[in-house]
Amino acid sequence: MDPTLSIQLTSPPHNLKIENSGLGFSLYALTLALFSPIFGVLCQYMDRRTIISGSILTMALSLFLVGPSPLVFPNEQTYLMFIGLGVLGASDAMATVPNIPEIVASV
């Protein structure tokens, strides 16, 4: 996703500077770092499968926003891509954090 999205953001109709397109990728990393401890605490009180199932749904929504179709969104809006990258970071935390105990146990 990184190589193609940076080209898409710096070319028309978005015409962002390279520095501004990098903000989208840092937005993904920041939301991942912000939501990981939150979902770590939430995993102690909720079923892990429920959280992972929710992450699949939110990942689908975020990828729908990152790669907008011209049939659904006739005008390509840059802010939808940035919102999608932020939601993708949070949903990646939802998918990764509940699996950490199983990953550690397998090593």
N, C-alpha and C positions, 0 to 999 in steps of 0.2 A: 504494500500500500504506500510506503514512503516515497519511492522514486516516482511513481505515477501521480500521486497527489500533489507533490511539490511542483511538478511540471504543469499540472492542471491549474493550480492556484496562481502561478506566475504568468500564465498566458491568458489571452482574452477569453471570456468576458470579465474575468476576475481582476487581472492585471495587478496583483499584489507584488510588493517588493519581496525579495528573498528573505529578508529579516522578518517581515510580517508573516510569511508563510511558515517560518520556523516557530512562530508563536502558537500555531495550531498543534504542532507536534509537542511542544512543551506543555500545552494545555492538557493533552492526553496523559503525559507523565505526571503532571501535578495532581490531576484528579485521581489517578491510580494511587499515588502516594497518600493522598488525603483520605480516600475511602477504604484503603486496606485495613487500618486499625479499627475503623468503624465496623466493617464486616467481620473482623476478627472477634470483636465483642459480641456482635449479633449472632455469630455461629455458636456461642455458648448457650444461647437461649432458644434458638430456632433449629429446625431440622436442616442439615446441610443440603439435602436433596432439594428442598424447597428453595433455598438460596441459589443453588446452581441452576434450577429450572427458571427462576426469575432472571438470572444472568443471560440465559439463552434468549429470552424474549427481549431484554433490553439491548443485547448485542444486535439482534435483528433490526430493532428500531433505529439504533445508532448508525448502523451501516446503510440503512435506508436513507438517513439524512446526509451521510457523508457522500454517497454517490447518487445524487438526486437524478431521477429520470425526467427527461423533458416532457414525458406524457403526464406525469403527476405534478411536477413543478415547472411550469412553462418558462419562467425566468429563473436562471440559476442564481441563487442567493448565497453569497459567501458566508453569511452568518449561520446558515443552516449547517454548513460543513463544520464550522467551529463548534456549534452546539453538539453535533454528532460526534466529534472527536472527544469532547468532554464527557458525554454519556458513555462512549466506548471505553474510556479510562475507568469510569466507575463500574461498568459491567464487567470489565476485565478483572477488577478487584473482586467482584462478586463470584467470578468463576475460579479465580486462583486461590484465594484465601481458604475456602472450605476444603480444598484438596491438599493443603500443606501437611496435615498430620499423616495422611496416607502416603505422601511422597517421602516424608522423613522415615516412616516405618518400613518402606520398601528398600531403603539403602542399607 
